[in-house]
């Protein structure tokens, strides 16, 4: 259900954010900068440290370390022609060559061919790759999102810091600098080129596609799997502009897009749609005279056909000649010759890296904890300047929430249990979105109406109904409404993929589930029955663990909720941990710049609110919290 909603919404947004969009290049650039958190990642000028220099046939490789962001040293190679004078240059940001990064065979072979064509290449290990990788939980740290920092924002910042470094070198022509990357490196190069006017050439391989294609691939559980990769999910990207609209901002640069014909993750039909849109915008505006699109045989990656096409374009753009030579040796031995994408049962990966003369660090470093610490340091600054949260601002932060529908709720099952009746309800949350809920009613036919305890649980209605909190409420004479919020319970989805894909539209999964919760309150408030009655003035929302945060938001938005409470988490700050396994739904972009739990409590006041109750104290706490003096 959520996957279909997200894809449909992305399609709707594509109709208004592409060719027909009136946004200027400057508008797009500003929105991209904000969305990826680029300006929140501060850099400083530091001297690079040269580790070594090696001469090869026609070129030199300098190994060095630079540190544009304090505490995040970057190992890099500079491939430079062994010729006098100033040279054009590119920054080559590798895609997801996780184990080897800059030492991957395909990456090195590309760099050697390009430097032999007379173009210098600065290639570095992006955060979480190569010598900056320890283990496999490298591109999935959620905590930085809460202070507005994205994975791609970090990588774009490091890429443009590499451009700063190139500009400072005597051997480089600062007026002839470009970017190149394949796969994730191509994605980084797109947005770095959008931001920075110094980039004269952009060569993009094996990545360009429609937002809808990328979302569809991810939201159905075939893409960004296992709490691993957060490099593509740019917040509100579908609102900012289609990929064709975004690439059209590069109209003053020379740009090539190369896509492989057998690349199911980035289907060729989607690439062709983007190119068609770029051409339509170019016709309408009279721009994009320097754009080139090429399709090549083969699969995803920097294989020979993709590499030679990109290299030839870069060389020609800088007025250099290029003769392909993919038979010569690479400069350094990879540390992981059987990397994950080529390993098989017959030829498996090894368990540890091999020595290589191409490394810059004595040992690999793990950047994960440093990323969390960096994010926490920003949080300390944010909290000192965060303004008072208003209800209007909360609605703005959450995004558009549709008004509840007046459609009558359907009771699809009603059966008698030992101490209560149990109904299965179908509640229309919004157009074309229907959720199920369990509704347990005490066997009470008197005018002493029961309050309603709305129980929220990450695993859906049945788990909510079975929880200690719900059972306590039932024992105290409350009715319990336990919904399957979309993507939970009977409609369970691939939570990571769906939650992160939803960031790219204007209504993320948090927004959608808040909408479902408000639809439940609407049902209770407007409920009509000639049978058992409920106390509509005593609606309590309770969320277990992180779903307590969801309950607080619902209560802050809906005055019809009398009280709310939660077990477990008492602040969004508690989510800023290493390798979080809490749903990405709660890691809303830049959320802590606008609010924390206490701000929600202040909006809810003077209504009663109990937060962060330890699980072992839930029953005792609920005994007093749910007791109501009858008038």
C-alpha positions, 0 to 999 in steps of 0.5 A: 500500500505505501509503495503504490502511494509513493510511486503514484505521488511521484508520478503526479509531482513529475507532471508539475516539476518538469517541463512545465515548471517555472523554477529558474536554475537559481531556484533549483540550485538553492533548493538542492543545496538546502535538501542535501544539507550542503551548507551545514557541512562546514569545511576549513582550509588545511594543507594536504599531506603527501604520502608518496609519489610514483612514476609510471609510463607517461604519468605520475601518481601522488598519494596524499591525504587531505582533510577539508572537514575536521576529523574526516581525513580523505585518502586520495590519488592524483594522476598527473601527466608527466609533462610540463605546464598546466593540465586540465583536471577532473575529480573522479568520485567512485560509485559504490566500489565499497571494498576498494574505492579508488583502488578498484581495478575498473576505477584505476584503469579509467584514471590511467586512460584519462591521464594518458590522454593528458587530463589529470585525475584526482580520485579519492575514497568517498566516506564509507568506502575503500580505506574509509570503510570498516565493515558494511554499515557504511552508507546507512547512518540515519542520525545526520538526517535529523540535523539536515545532513544527507549522505549525498550532501556529505559526498558532494561537499567532499567532491567540491573540496577536492575541486578546491584542492585542484585549484590550489595546485600549480600544475592544474589549469583552474579554468578547466576542471570537470567531474566524472563518476559512474553509478553513485559517483555519477549521482554525486557529480550531477548535484555537485555540478548543479551547485558549483559554477567552476565545473566546466565538464560533467561526465555521468555514467550508469545512473541517470533515470527518472525519480519514479524509476528509482523510487519504484525500484527501492519502494518494492524492496529491490533497491536500497536494502538492509539499512545500508544505502542512503545515498540516493534518497534526497528529501523532496527531490520530486518536488524540487524538479524532475531529473530532466529539469535538474540536469537542464540547469547545467546548460552552460557546461559540457555534459555527457550522460552514458547509460548501459542497455542491460542495467535493470537497476537504472532501466534504459526507458527511464534514461530515455525519458529524462533525455527527452525532457532535457531536449524539450526544455532545451527547445523551449529555452534555447539552451543545452547546446553542449549536451550529449547522450550515449547508450552502450552495450553491457551492464551497470558499472565502469566497464570498457564501453562506458569508460571509453565513452566518458574518457573520450568526451572529457578528453575532447572537451579539454581539446585532448586526443584519446587512444583507448588502452584497456590492456595495460596494467593498473597502477596499484594492486587492489586490496580486495580482488574478489569484491562483493559484486564479482565474487561467486561460490567458486571464487568467494571474497577473502576475509581481510584486505590484502596489502597494496602500495596504493593505500594512504592510511596505515589502517582503514578508518571507520567514519561512522562514529565520527559522523554521529559525533559531528551531527551531535555537535550541530545539534548543540548549536541548533537547540540554542537557536530553535524558535518556539514551535507553533501549530502552524509550523508543525503542520508546515514541517510535516507537509500537507495532510488531507482532511479526513473523509466523511465516508462511513467506516465499514465493520467487516467482522464482529465477534464475542470474546470472553470479556469484550466484543471485537470488531474488525473495521475498515477506515478510509484514511484518504482517497484510495487508502483504506486501513484496517483496525481492531476495535475491542469494546467492553461488554458494557451496555449501560450509559456509563460510557467507556473511554477509548484507548488508541494503541499504536504499535510498529507491528500493527493492530494485533501486536498493539491489541496484545500489548501490556498497555492495551490489556491494562486499558481493557482491564480498566474498562476502556475500549481499545482501537488498534489500527494497522497504520499503512505498511504495518500489520497485514499491510507490512512493507519493506520498512527501510526502502519505503520509508526512505523512498518516501522522503523524495516526495512531499508526503513522507511515511511519517506524514502518511501514518499521521494521516491514518492516525487522524482518520482513526480519531475522526472515526471515533469522534463521529462514530454512530451506533445504536448499540454500545456507546463510547465516551467521545470526550475521553479519547487517549492515544498511546504509542509503544516505544518509537510509536509514542513519537507518532502518537504525540504528533497526532495528539498535537495536531488533533484537539479531539484527543484528550490525553496521550502517552508513550513508553520508551523514547522521550526525545528525538535526540535519543534517535541519534545513535550508531547503526539505528534500527528504528524506522527511517520514518522518524528521521525526518530531514532537519526535524530537530531544527524545528522541534523536539518532544518537549515542543510537542508537549507544549502544544498539547498542553493543558491536555495531559501527556505522559512520555517516556514511561519505562516498559517495566512501569507501564501498568502502574503508570497507566493505572493513574493516567487512565483513571477519570473522575466521572462528572 
